[in-house]
Amino acid sequence: MEDSKQNARAHERHKRTQEVFVLRWGHRPQRDVRLTTHVALTARALGASGFTLSDVTDQKIKETMEKVSRNWGGTFLFKMGTSWKHAVDSWKIKGGSVVHLTAYGENIQTSDVLKRIHALKKDVLVVVGSQKVPQDFFSIEVSDFNVSIGNQPHSECAALAIFLDRFFEGEELATVFEEARIRIIPQERGKRTNVED
Ligand code: SAM
């Protein structure tokens, strides 16, 4: 079997055992549209099954994500407007665990936190902030794990990308998205897709 097919199947196995959803808290429609869109695109491209924009709605981001999924395939779910508390509570009621990404958490490289997240075998809701998050996010009532991607402050987009890549052990990068209108045919140079110019 080709390597890419093997990797895609390995990723499917992970997805079947532990699905990942992303919750973005603190989106400010006037200033965060581009960054929040990038967080959602990162979630989709790196193996998450869906994304919740909590507490606010932003039609522009919804339309962008729907267009991306129409063109590039897959079954990524986009939700918005639900309060973060409701999203977290209903995720937990359904048996999932919650991972809050924060520079103050257990370091993904120097602790065994990822091993413990995998060992639970529960679906994972990854929470990322924007502005300073409410103190509650650090509590056991909200987050089963507070995870840092290094202990320096950086970006929700970078933190999410690294978390997902570690969580799926790189296998998500070989995923073939179903029912894509556009597929990239990787090249050493230049740009090639299945769509004729
Ligand atoms: N000043 C904010 C604070 O103290 O929470 C920093 C916000 S940071 C720009 C936005 C989000 O990026 C954070 O809420 C967190 O989810 C994520 N983030 C930033 N650096 C991180 C790190 N080193 N590890 C994990 N997540 C991080």
Boltz pocket constraint, residues with backbone or C-beta under 6 A from the ligand:
constraints:
  - pocket:
      binder: B
      contacts: [[A, 100], [A, 101], [A, 102], [A, 103], [A, 104], [A, 127], [A, 128], [A, 129], [A, 130], [A, 131], [A, 132], [A, 133], [A, 147], [A, 148], [A, 149], [A, 150], [A, 151], [A, 152], [A, 153], [A, 154], [A, 155], [A, 156], [A, 157], [A, 159]]
      max_distance: 6.0
